[in-house]
């Protein structure tokens, strides 16, 4: 594998879960960008949001993405807001294949826990609908490929691993 595979989409669309299954299926490393940010910053995502706000978190997120792009090729499970900065979209598109994981928004809303998501304060469902409305076009513009991730996770990982664009990136 000589390029990265970036998984993008709304929080709760399955980036981390599918990324882990896909990494096993393709026998390649997985980097969870949020976990990398927490390790590098020495504090949790909610703590970063509390002290630095969304703008401060986005700066840390871009720095983590730059580190990922400079590292060995792997599968990268990004945060839901990675597409809100144009430079992040450019970095991902230049460094590998970007896959937008699509899932019905109502399914995502039903499964996402509000207590671990600092940007979902207030009415969770309304906040997620607002975020999705703001980001959907960005996800689609950033992605080389949109993938329906509403199937059972094991099946979805096998399907995504079998897709020609993914195989081409992994085998080069």
VENJOSUL-V856312 format. One line per field, one symbol per residue. ss: DSSP state (h for helix, s for strand, l for the rest). phi: phi as a letter, one per 20 degrees, with the letter a starting at -180 (. if undefined). psi: psi as a letter, one per 30 degrees, with the letter a starting at -180 (. if undefined). A space follows every 50 residues. Layout:
ss->???
phi->???
psi->???
This chain:
ss->lllsssssllllllhhhhhhhhhhhhlllssshhhhhhhhhlllhhhhhh hhhhhhhhhhhhhhhhhhhhllllsssllllhhhlhhhhhhhhhhsssss ssllhhhhhhhllhhhlhhhlllhhhhhhhhhhhhhhhhhhhllssssll llhhhhhhhhhhlhhhhhhhhl
phi->.dcedddcqfgneoffffgfffgffelcfddeffffffffembfggffff edmffffffffffffffffeefgaedeeefegefdgffffgfffdredde eebggfffgfdfeffdcfedfnfgffffffgfffdgffgfffffbdcfde fggffffffffefgffgfffef
psi->kglljkklllkgfgeeeeeeeeeeefhllkjjeeeeeeeefglleeeeee efaeeeeeeeeeeeeeeeefakklkjjllfgeffkefeeeeeeffakkkj jkkkeeeeeffkkefgjfggkbjeeeeeeeeeeffeeeeeeekfkkkjhf lkeeeeeeeeffkeeeeeeef.
